[in-house]
Amino acid sequence: MKTFVVGGAVRDELLGKSVTDRDWVVVGATPEEMAAAGFKPVGRDFPVFLHPRTHEEYALARTERKIGRGYKGFTVYAAPEVSLEADLARRDLTINAMARDEDGRLIDPFGGARDLREGVLRHVSEAFAEDPVRILRTARFAARFRFRIAEETLALMRRMVGSGEVEHLVAERVWQEVARGLGEAHPERMLDALEDCGALARLLPGARAAREALARAAAAGAPLTVRFALLGWYGEEAAASALCERLRVPNAEQELALLASRLRESIRSAAEAPAAALLALLRAGDALRRPERFAELLAVARFAEPGPATERGCGRLERSMHAAAAVDAAAIARGAPSTLEIAARLENARLKAIAATIDA
């Protein structure tokens, strides 16, 4: 039985990055031998075990064979005779198909170290085409490392899109890769890669408009909620809603994206809007109950349309929100004879407070 560190840990170590998590491949062992050595089985689709002390993942060397469409259309073969090279050959990109043995020797049968030095994303074999998720993974690595995609790999990705493979992607896997790609240092490069292979219009329709805004948001370290909401800023709410439903986007990201598309025009006009319109916008954005989310909405606007008009409008909205929140609702309630009167007095007090501060 021999063990090897594989994949991202080897890649990142060669890039000079800190490595905290390691994946291991075990050659020459059976599940029974792993269990006898104290490893805990955790894999459902293939034999993966947790080390009894470090709790790192150890997977038996395996090969895969395509038997159907989509992410789950594979049969896995794991046995003691499967070699390390055969296991590495099933991986997506050469930079992820390297290993180190127990003595630290680099094992690189597909030229991953060379591609790493040259900044190239290249598929290991034609088996790349068997898993459409690899289109998204390649685009995500383009966003992370700013590497170029090899021409032959880009051609293969185009053929995969043309064959309809992306239509069989599981929504959760698409969202997982998209979210990771949006969170990278250069998410606009993910959009470029998906557009170059023809997948962008199918997976993220309308996202191209957000390219430059995403670059600005990433440079500022904006959270995922803001980055995803930029995809909703440029289109109609119905389109943003359809995208969120199709990808099963989590609530926080979905809510902000829909707010961005719904309130875009009102935010655009906030630079010159009267106090009543600003208060209505605060109410529509639930700003007084959820000021943090409203602040993220204004960040979306600033990344989407930077400039004096947006900054003036967002500044007026921020001042309006603070002024309205400072109104003592409890004091007003104590002096009013009815619920309707409380609401009217509170509205009037907030309008006066906003009017007094918006252009201060």
Secondary structure as UniProt FT lines:
FT   STRAND          2..6
FT   HELIX           8..14
FT   TURN            15..16
FT   STRAND          23..27
FT   HELIX           31..36
FT   TURN            37..38
FT   STRAND          40..41
FT   STRAND          48..50
FT   TURN            52..54
FT   STRAND          57..60
FT   STRAND          62..66
FT   TURN            71..72
FT   STRAND          74..78
FT   TURN            80..81
FT   HELIX           84..89
FT   HELIX           94..96
FT   STRAND          99..100
FT   TURN            102..103
FT   STRAND          106..107
FT   TURN            109..110
FT   HELIX           112..118
FT   STRAND          120..121
FT   HELIX           126..130
FT   HELIX           133..145
FT   STRAND          148..149
FT   HELIX           151..162
FT   TURN            163..164
FT   HELIX           165..168
FT   HELIX           171..182
FT   HELIX           187..197
FT   HELIX           200..203
FT   TURN            205..206
FT   HELIX           207..210
FT   HELIX           211..219
FT   TURN            220..221
FT   HELIX           224..233
FT   HELIX           237..247
FT   HELIX           251..268
FT   TURN            269..272
FT   HELIX           275..284
FT   TURN            285..289
FT   HELIX           291..304
FT   HELIX           308..326
FT   HELIX           329..334
FT   HELIX           339..357
FT   TURN            358..359
//
